[in-house]
Amino acid sequence: MPRIRQIDLLRCVAAGLVLLSHVGFWTGASKLDTVGPLLARGDSGVAVFFALSAFLLLRPWYAARIDGGPRPRVRAYAVRRAARILPAYWPALAAVLLVAALFPYATGGIGSFGTVLSHVLLLQGYTGADYQAFTQSWSLTTEVTFYALVPLLGIALLGRSREAGASRPLDVRRHLALLGAVAAAGVALQGAAAAWSGPGALTVSVLGHAAWFAAGAAVALTVTLRRSGAWPAPAPGTAATLVLAAGVVYLLAATPLAGPVGLQAPTAVEAATKEALYTALAGLLVLASVSAADSAWSRSAVVGWLGDISYGVFLWHLLALQVVYLVTDRELFTGGFWLVLVPVVGLTVAAASLSAQLLEQPILRAAHRATRSSRPSPSSPAPRPRA
């Protein structure tokens, strides 16, 4: 399916939000009365990433069901997902382990063999083991789990028949109601966990964040329906209106309604409210990105580059933050926000750019070539790989 260039920019925004939240936390800026909550809620970038994954990965299955097109090929899907995640992830993990080994007094060291193995296999979200410079990687456990579920969800959507268009027409309202129920269940689970057991593997799992994935799936369904004409749903509004609505939701999430911004445990209502607000924020931003009109700026090399480095920014920014603190001999929760942010962004962008140019894009292109069902004609340019 054609690449939606506005999504490249949204990926970069999501990675930037996560970066800002961690710099705010490490420098203590997130404790400031006005700016602090706005920085802390940058962790909502993870919700945007999850919703984007659901949108991009489920959209081909919805298209096959609604338009009667070919079913996505599971082998090609698996190869491309592995090429998207692992080549950038393992070098970043190796760098985290190297710094941990060189500065054990400040980083806590490498830890046990089980901790290392859980990270190599992307299981840290289940084990709860983490490194100071890689705490954000819990979300990759959840992402990869969702990747494994996508073919099963697609088969449930299309049925077992291999013939295009063999499925019955989709009951749209019932399916949207089902997605709403999944989202409600995810929000309720967060509230229940806060009331009974506190944060744990379940709350960061696919089930715990089912609402974020459901938001992306709902956007995938509605966009596919609108573009196919199968369900003449009214347009949700302009991209600017949707972004404005997302901004309002973000401001609400930065209020006490969504609970504390530090490490304090939220109440059940606060945890559920935060999950619901992040769901709305992610859904609105994904919908805005796919509703925006294509333009010269969205097709620019800069936007494409921002999309290319977004995953690397997500992977490398905490290690860059740790290195800045080690080099400057700062203590955690100290240091000026801007004095830390500038070098962290510089180091992160440099590492992410090298990762994208030397590893991610070449391997992605090779994976797409190896799994392409029909090669383009010699006169046709090779398509840019999608995430």
N, C-alpha and C positions, 0 to 999 in steps of 0.2 A: 504494500500500500504506500502511496506517496508520503514523503516526509513532510510533517507540518512544522514549518520553520519557527513559528512563534513558540513552539514547545521548547526549542533550544534556549530561548531567553528565560522561560519559566524555570527550566532546570537550573540555570545559573542563579536565578533569584532564590530558589530553594536552598541551594548550596551556600549562598551568601548569608541567608538567614541563620543557618546552622552555625556558620563561622562566627557571625556576630554574637550569637548567644553564648558560645564558648569563650570568646574573648571577654565578653561582659562578665561571665561567671569567674574566670581566672583573675581578672583585675579587680573584682569586687564592684564593678560598675553596676551590676544587676541589682545591687542593694540600694541604689539611689532611688529617691521617692518617685520622680517623674519618668526619667529615662530608663531606669532599671527594669521595670516590668516590660517595656517595649523591647529591650534587648533580650530579656529572658525568654520571651515568647517567640523568639527566632527558632526555637526548637520545633515550631510548627512546620518548618521546612521539610521535616521527615514525613509529615502527613501529606504534603504536596508530592513528594517523591512516591509515596505509596499509591496515591490516587492516580498519578501519571502512569505508573506501572500497570494498574488495572485498566486504565483507558487504552493504552497502547497494545497491551497483550490480549485483551478480550475483544477489541474492535474487529480483528479479522474473523473471529468466531461469530460475532453478531452479523457481520456482513455476509458470511456464508449462510447463516440461517435466514436472514431477511431478504437478501438479493439472490439466493440460490447459487452463489459462487462456489469455487473449490474449497474444500476443507483445508485448513492449515496443516502442514506436514509436521508431525511431532518431532521427527529426527532433526529436521532443519531448525525447528524452534529450539531444541535442546542444545544444538551446536552453537547457535547464535547467542543464546543466553550465557553459556559458559564462556564464550569469547568476549562477551560484554563485561562480565564480572571478574573473572579470575586473573587475566593477564595484568591488570592494574592493581588488583588486590594483593596478590602475593608479594610483589616488590615493596609495596607500602608496609605490609606486615613485617617483612625482613628488615626494613629500616627502623621500624618501631622496636623490634627485638634487639637490633644492634645498639641503639641508643640506650635501651634498658640495661643491656649488658655492660656498656661503658660507664654508665652513671647509676649504679644500683642504689646508692645512698639517697639519690633524689627521686628516682623513678619507681622504686620498689623492686627492681630487678626483673629477670625473665620469669621467675616463678617455676612452677612444676611442669613436668613433661605433659601432664594432662591439660594444663592451661595453654601451652603452646599448640598441642594437637587440636584442641577445641577451636582455636583460631584458624589453624591451617584448614580445617574442615568446615569452617563457618558455622560452628555450633555454639559459639559463645553466648548467643542470646538465650539458649536453653540452660547452659551451665552457670551463667552469672559471672563467670571469670572474665576479667578485663584488664587492660593496661591503661595507665593514665593517659597516654597519647593515642588511645584507640577506643575510647569508651563509646564513640558514636557507631562503632561497627556492629553493635547489637542489632541494628536495623537491617543489616545485610542477612542475618539469619532469618529474619522475618520475610525479607524480599525473596530469598532463595526458596523458602518454604512455599511462598505464593507462586513462584515460578513452577514448582513441582505440581501445584494444584491446578494450574491453568488448563492443561490438556484434559484433566478430569472434569473440570467445569465446562470446557468446550464440548466434550462428549455428552455430558448431561444436557447441554443446550441443544445439540444437534441430533442426538440419538446415535445409534450404532451404524446406521446406513452410511456407506461410503459414496453414495451417489449425490451429486450436487442437487440441491433443491428438493431432496427427498423428505425433509422434515415438514411437519405441519406448520401452518402459519403461527407465528409467535403471538401469544396473548399478552400484548404489551402492558396493559394495566395490571394484570396479575403479576407479571414479571417485575414491574416497578414496585409493586406492593411487597414482593418478596425481597427485593433489594432494600427497601425501607425497613423491613423486619430484621434483616441481617444487620443493618446499621444500628437499629435500636438495641439489638442484642449486644453488639459490641460496646455501645455506650453504657448499657446496664451492667455489663461485666466489669468495666472500669470502676463504676460506682460500688459494686458489690465487693471487689477486691480491696478498695480503700476502706470499706467498712469492716471487713472480716480478716483479711490476711495481709494487706499491704502490697507494695510493688513486688513483683516476682516474674518468673518466666512466662506465666500465663498472660499477664497484663501487657507484655511487649510482643506477644506472639501474633500470628495471623488472626486468631480468635479475638484477642484483646483489642486489636486495631482493625477489626472487620469493617467498622464504619468507614474508615478512610478508603479501604479498597472498594467498598460498596459505592462510595461517591464517584470514584473514577469509572466504575462499571456503569453507573447510571448515565454519566456523560457519554460514554461510548455508545450506549444503546440509543439515547436520544439523538446524538449526532448522526449515527448510521441511519436512523429512521428518517430524519429530516432530509438527508442527502439522497436517499433512495426514493423519497416520496411515499413510502409505505404507511407513514403515519403523519399527517399534516399538522404536527404540533406547532403552536405559535412559537416564534423566535423568542429566546429568553431575554433579549435586550442587547444593546451594543456592548462591545468589549469594555469600553470605558465605564459604562454603568456597572458592569459586573465587577470590575476592579475596584470601583468606589465602594460597592457593597462589601467586597472582601476586606477593604480597609476598615470599614465600620466593624466588621466581625473581629478583625485583629485588635482593634481598640477595646472591644468588649472583653476579649481574652486577656488583655493586659490589666483588667480590673480585678478586684478581689473575688468577683463572681467565679473566676476560674481557679481560685485557690492560690496558695503561696507560690512565689517565684523562685525560692531557694530549695533547699533539701528537706524542708519540713513536709510532713505527710499531709495530704489534703483530706478533707472530709469526703464522704461518699458523694454528696451533692456537688461539691467542687470538682471532684475527679470526673464525674459524668458530664458536668457542664463544660469543662475544658475539652473533653473528647468530642462533644457535640459541636462546639465552636470550631475546633480544628477541622472537623469533618466538613462543616459549611465553608470554611475558608478554602480548604483544598478543592472542594467541588467547584466553587465560584471561580477560582484562579484557573483551573484546568478548562472550565467552560469558556472563560474569557479568552484563553490562548487559542482555542480552536474556533472561536467565533470571530476573532479579529481578521479583518480583510488582509489578504496577502499584499505586500508592498515592497518597494525597493529596499527599505531598511531591513525588513525581515529576511530578505534574500541576500543580505550583505555578508561578506566574509567574516566580519566582526561577530555577528550574531551566530554564525555557524561555529566560529572558534569558541565562543562562550559556551555553546552547547557541548562542544567536544571536551572542554576542560572541566565541566561541572562535576563529573564523577571524581576526577582527580582532586579537585578542590575539597570535596567531601572527605576523601580518604586522607589527604595529607595535612589538612589545616591544623589538627590537634598536635601532630608531631612538630610542625613548624612552631606552634605556640610553646610547646615544651622546650624546644631548642632555644627559642628566644629567652625563656626564663632561665635556662641553664647558662647561657652565654652571659647574660646580664646579672646573674646571681640574685634574681628576685625571689621573694617568697610568695607563695600562693595567696591570692586575694589582695595583692598589692600591685602598684604600678599604674601609671596613667593609661587610660583606655586608648587614646590615640597614639601614644608612644609605643604601645604594644601592637596595636592594630596594623599600623603601616608596615613594619617589618614582617609580620605574620602574613599579610596579604602578599607581599613581595615574594617571600619564600614559597608560599603555597602556590601562587600562580606559576612560578618558575618550575616547580616540581610537577604540577598538573600539566603544564604545556609539554614538558619533556615526555611525560607518561603518555599523553595523547598522541604526540607525533611519532614516538619511537615504538610504542607498544600497542596502545588501544586501537587506533585507526588502522594501522597495517593488519593487525590480527582480525579486526572486524571485517575489513574488506576481503581478506582471505576466507573467512568463514562464510561470508555471503556468496563469494564465488563458488565455493565448494558445495554449497547447498542450494544454489539457484537451479530451478527446474528447467529454465530455458535461457540460454545466453543471449544478450542483446546483439544486434547486428553490428558489424565492424564500424559502421558509421555512427552508431548510437553511443553516447557517452555512458560510461559505467555509472550506475546510480550510487549516490552517497549512502553509506551504510546508516541504518537507523539504529537507535539504541534498543 
